[in-house]
Amino acid sequence: MNRIFPQRDVNGNVVTETKAIPGGKAGLSPLCCSRRGACLSACILLLLAALAALLTLVAIFGLPSRRPGAQACVTPTNRTGFLCRDRRTCIPASRVCDGVRTCVFGEDEDENLCRKVPESLPIFLVAHCGNPTSWIYSDQRCDGINNCGDCSDELSPVTVCPSCDPGWWRCTPTVFMYCDCIPRSLCRDGVQHCSDWSDENSCPGP
């Protein structure tokens, strides 16, 4: 019967033999290596799944749009306007925050823009009247209509407007809604609109 005697070093101490595990490091069990590999694989799979979900959302809803700040533009009638997000549509200033979504994406009625009119409006959309407590939209200035109620949006010294357009007749109107011109469509209609009756006697009409 063979007897196995423990090996001793030169000092007489027992030497413990450590066997190497094929394909692994000494002292580590195959189970430990297996668990670490599984954890690493699971993390990679989770990252790939999250990336796939993000790409799917982008494909469905598109990239988040960068919303530029409100910008001024000039309308086809040469009035101050509000440039819509599509960068092509220019709506009159007075169409902003009027309760109707005029821009394709409705940004002219955006809550932040309209939360406290006129303070929340960009400065280019607002014009002030002679009365500091009154204001109008900037496209209503010099349009021939008494929007401020005291004609300060049409007459100096508060506002300097060009002469009446060809479609208007200059006189002192008797109608409160006009300031120093009336539409030529009112000429020779049998009703006095100018204090000197020039709308009936001199105005050639439209």
Summary of the structure (lengths in Angstrom):
residues: 206
radius of gyration: 41.0
end to end distance: 133.8
largest distance: 145.6
contacts: 477
relative contact order: 0.06
helix: 27%
strand: 14%
